[in-house]
Amino acid sequence: MGETATGPWVDVAGATSASTNITAINTAGIRYYRMRVLCTASQLETFSNVVQYETRAIFLMGNGSQSFTACEGNFYDNGGATGNYTGNSNGTMTFYPASPNSSVQLVFTSFNVESCCDLFYIYNGNSTGATQIYSSSGYTGLPNGGLPIMSSAADGSLTVRFSSDGSVQYDGWAATISCVANCAG
């Protein structure tokens, strides 16, 4: 069932200051947080009100080959939501739908890679041997003009490949991942 607003509660390691970033969550869902204030001298404690946050899985493009099963989340280059991607990156990431009879869909909200030398491809299926449906070669706008890119492969998967040279690194990309139910018949 997972956590609820009444517990169980888990201490966040290192959360000892008034401002703590919680970045270890890589699964989607609703999370509940509360703060415990402890007076070390008297050992008296009090708790804040419960705060609810909805989290989304975050997928960062890495080097090598990776695959994930997901129907929601955010997909970024290896620099994450705020950093530039690294030079000499070379990775492939395949997304499979988590829902039966559905297809993975990517919608890019930002995209900025070196147009001459850093290569970004999307394939309609579970490998780079599938049909290529997008290439960034010489293009710096949003993939598919910011419109959804949806798999029509039998298994509903999309594969992304990225390689960068070592000269110039830009902001990279941000995309949302979702699944769309396949049409019957």
Buried (B, 14 or more C-beta within 10 A) or exposed (E): EEBEEEEEEEEEEEEEEEEEEEEEEEEBEEBBBEBEEEEEEEEEEEEEEBEEEEBBBBBBBBBEEBEBEBBBBBBBBBBBEEEBBBEEBEBBBBBBBBBEEBBBBBBBEEBBBBEEEBBBBBBBBBBBEBEBBBEBEEEEEBBBEEEEBBBEBEEBBBBBBBBBBEEEBBBBBBBBBBBBEBEEE
